[in-house]
Amino acid sequence: MTGPIDEIATMVSLTSLWLHGNHFTGTIPQNIGDLTALKDLNLNSNELVGLIPDSLASMNLDNLDLNNNQFMGPIPNFKATTATFDSNPFCQSKPGLPCAPEVMALLEFLGGLNYPLKLASSWSGNDPCKGPWLGLTLQFQ
């Protein structure tokens, strides 16, 4: 299966959602927190990108699997009982640590472009000068 997962946030009666092992793209919908009955969410091994929405981080899930995508930015402090998020290009390796302000500015810019997969897949770490800028030279003042 392919495409965005925007519509899942309208399915408010879901208790389990397993979308792992597909080719879903785009970001996690900001309003995913509206799924108050959801207890088990598996988005493992897709092509999802961008920042993890605060609404997802604050959900009281039993299980959350975000492994093997292209999620960026900081790793939130998840309320989920079990949360896994390996193999994503987060700026830090531990939850709760912020990204450098310059990295967040660049991620906001990428968000305005809908996080093109070609750029997102080459992102790495917390150094804004080692990002996916394809020949651009960055200078921060």
C-alpha positions as CSV (number, residue, x, y, z in Angstrom):
1,M,0.0,0.0,0.0
2,T,1.2,3.5,-0.7
3,G,0.2,7.1,-0.1
4,P,-0.4,9.4,2.9
5,I,-2.1,8.3,6.1
6,D,-4.0,11.5,6.7
7,E,-7.4,9.8,6.9
8,I,-6.6,7.6,9.9
9,A,-7.1,10.5,12.3
10,T,-10.8,10.5,11.4
11,M,-11.3,6.9,12.4
12,V,-11.9,7.7,16.1
13,S,-13.0,4.2,17.1
14,L,-9.8,2.5,16.3
15,T,-8.1,0.5,19.1
16,S,-5.3,-1.1,17.0
17,L,-3.8,0.1,13.8
18,W,-1.0,-1.9,12.1
19,L,0.3,-0.3,8.9
20,H,3.8,-1.8,9.0
21,G,5.7,-3.0,6.0
22,N,4.1,-0.8,3.3
23,H,5.1,2.3,1.4
24,F,3.1,4.9,3.1
25,T,4.5,8.4,2.7
26,G,4.1,11.9,4.1
27,T,3.8,12.9,7.7
28,I,1.8,11.6,10.7
29,P,-1.4,13.7,10.9
30,Q,-1.2,16.4,13.5
31,N,-4.6,15.4,14.8
32,I,-3.7,11.8,15.4
33,G,-4.3,12.5,19.1
34,D,-8.1,12.5,18.3
35,L,-7.9,8.7,18.3
36,T,-8.5,8.4,22.0
37,A,-9.4,4.7,21.9
38,L,-6.2,3.7,20.1
39,K,-3.9,1.5,22.2
40,D,-1.6,-0.1,19.6
41,L,0.0,1.7,16.6
42,N,2.5,0.1,14.3
43,L,3.9,2.3,11.5
44,N,7.2,0.3,11.2
45,S,8.9,0.1,7.8
46,N,7.2,2.7,5.7
47,E,8.5,5.9,4.1
48,L,6.9,8.3,6.6
49,V,8.8,11.6,7.2
50,G,8.9,14.7,9.3
51,L,8.6,15.6,13.0
52,I,6.6,13.4,15.4
53,P,3.5,15.4,16.4
54,D,3.1,16.3,20.0
55,S,-0.4,14.8,19.9
56,L,1.1,11.4,19.1
57,A,3.8,11.7,21.8
58,S,1.2,12.4,24.5
59,M,-1.1,9.5,23.6
60,N,-1.6,6.8,26.2
61,L,-0.7,3.9,23.9
62,D,0.3,0.4,25.1
63,N,2.5,-0.1,22.0
64,L,4.0,2.3,19.5
65,D,6.3,1.2,16.7
66,L,7.9,3.9,14.6
67,N,11.0,2.0,13.5
68,N,12.4,2.2,10.0
69,N,11.0,5.4,8.6
70,Q,12.4,8.9,7.9
71,F,11.3,10.7,11.1
72,M,13.4,13.8,11.9
73,G,13.9,16.3,14.6
74,P,14.0,15.5,18.3
75,I,12.7,12.2,19.8
76,P,9.8,13.1,22.0
77,N,9.2,11.7,25.5
78,F,6.5,9.3,24.6
79,K,3.7,8.5,27.1
80,A,3.3,5.1,25.4
81,T,4.1,2.1,27.7
82,T,6.4,0.7,25.0
83,A,7.7,2.9,22.2
84,T,10.3,2.0,19.6
85,F,11.7,4.4,17.1
86,D,15.0,2.9,15.8
87,S,16.4,3.5,12.3
88,N,15.1,7.1,11.8
89,P,17.4,10.1,11.2
90,F,16.5,11.9,14.4
91,C,18.8,14.8,15.4
92,Q,19.6,13.2,18.8
93,S,19.8,9.6,20.0
94,K,17.8,10.0,23.2
95,P,14.2,11.2,23.9
96,G,13.8,14.7,25.3
97,L,17.0,16.2,23.9
98,P,16.4,19.2,21.7
99,C,17.9,19.7,18.2
100,A,20.1,22.6,17.5
101,P,18.0,25.7,16.7
102,E,19.6,25.9,13.2
103,V,18.6,22.2,12.6
104,M,15.0,23.0,13.7
105,A,14.9,26.0,11.3
106,L,16.1,23.8,8.4
107,L,13.5,21.1,9.3
108,E,10.8,23.8,9.3
109,F,12.0,24.8,5.8
110,L,11.8,21.1,4.7
111,G,8.3,20.9,6.3
112,G,7.2,23.8,4.0
113,L,8.3,21.6,1.1
114,N,6.4,18.5,2.5
115,Y,9.7,16.8,3.4
116,P,10.8,15.6,0.0
117,L,11.9,12.0,0.5
118,K,15.1,12.6,-1.5
119,L,16.2,15.2,1.1
120,A,14.7,13.4,4.1
121,S,16.4,10.1,3.3
122,S,19.8,11.8,3.3
123,W,19.3,13.7,6.6
124,S,21.6,12.9,9.5
125,G,22.3,14.2,13.0
126,N,22.3,17.5,14.8
127,D,24.7,19.5,12.5
128,P,22.9,21.8,10.1
129,C,25.8,21.8,7.8
130,K,25.7,18.1,7.2
131,G,22.1,18.0,6.1
132,P,20.6,17.2,2.7
133,W,21.3,20.4,1.0
134,L,22.5,19.1,-2.4
135,G,25.3,21.5,-3.0
136,L,24.0,24.5,-1.1
137,T,26.4,26.1,1.3
138,L,24.8,27.1,4.6
139,Q,25.9,30.1,6.6
140,F,24.3,30.9,10.0
141,Q,24.8,34.3,11.6
